[in-house]
Amino acid sequence: MGEITGLTRGGAAWIPRFLESIDINKCLGCGRCYKVCGRGVLELIDKPFEGEDEFGDDLGNKVMSVSNPEACIGCEACARVCTRKCHSHIAM
């Protein structure tokens, strides 16, 4: 199967990049990505670890998780709103 391509409204070529994973070591659980995803791809889960991040900030109690990857349309809105750059995407 070749790479999936589409067109923008203006006719320009567009290659969707689908959410593959979220780096839970960077995620603050702020929910910004959850709020912009209208497809139900993400879910807030209990943090599987305790401690501080690489900046010395105390980590919250929740992190984001990819709960429904099949629903992702590859828009990358989640990555654009993430201040911590936690999201990894792949083209298919």
C-alpha positions in Angstrom: 0.0 0.0 0.0 1.3 3.4 -0.9 1.4 6.5 1.3 -2.0 8.0 1.9 -2.4 11.5 0.4 -5.2 13.9 0.2 -6.0 17.4 -1.0 -6.7 20.6 0.9 -9.7 22.7 0.1 -7.5 24.8 -2.1 -6.3 21.7 -4.0 -2.8 21.5 -2.5 -1.5 18.0 -1.8 -1.6 16.9 1.9 -0.2 13.9 3.6 -1.9 13.0 6.9 0.4 12.0 9.8 -1.4 9.8 12.3 -0.8 9.9 16.1 1.4 7.0 17.0 2.3 7.7 20.6 2.6 10.2 23.5 5.8 10.5 25.5 4.5 10.2 29.1 7.8 11.4 30.5 7.1 14.9 28.9 3.3 15.0 29.2 1.8 17.2 31.9 -1.8 16.0 31.5 -2.9 19.5 30.7 -5.6 18.3 28.3 -5.0 20.8 25.5 -4.6 18.0 22.9 -7.7 16.2 24.3 -9.7 19.4 23.8 -8.7 19.9 20.2 -9.3 16.3 19.1 -12.9 15.9 18.0 -12.4 12.2 17.2 -12.0 10.7 20.6 -8.5 9.5 20.0 -7.1 10.5 23.4 -7.8 9.7 27.0 -6.5 11.1 30.3 -5.1 8.3 32.5 -3.5 8.0 35.9 0.2 8.6 35.8 2.2 5.3 35.8 5.2 7.0 37.6 6.0 9.7 40.2 8.7 12.4 40.4 9.9 15.4 38.5 10.4 16.0 34.9 13.7 17.1 33.2 13.0 20.7 34.1 12.6 20.0 37.8 8.8 20.6 37.7 6.6 18.3 39.9 4.6 16.0 37.6 0.8 16.0 37.9 -1.3 12.9 38.6 -2.5 12.4 35.0 -1.1 12.0 31.6 -2.6 11.6 28.1 -2.8 8.3 26.4 -3.7 7.2 22.8 -6.9 5.2 23.5 -8.5 5.0 20.1 -5.8 5.3 17.4 -8.1 4.0 14.7 -10.2 7.2 14.9 -7.2 9.5 14.1 -7.6 11.4 10.8 -3.9 12.6 10.8 -4.6 16.3 11.2 -1.8 16.8 13.9 -3.9 19.4 15.8 -2.9 17.6 19.1 0.8 18.2 18.3 0.3 21.8 17.4 -1.2 22.7 20.7 1.2 20.7 22.9 3.8 23.0 24.5 5.9 20.0 25.6 6.1 18.3 22.1 4.9 14.9 23.5 3.3 13.6 20.3 4.8 11.3 17.7 3.1 10.9 14.3 3.6 8.7 11.3 2.5 8.8 7.7 0.9 5.7 6.4 
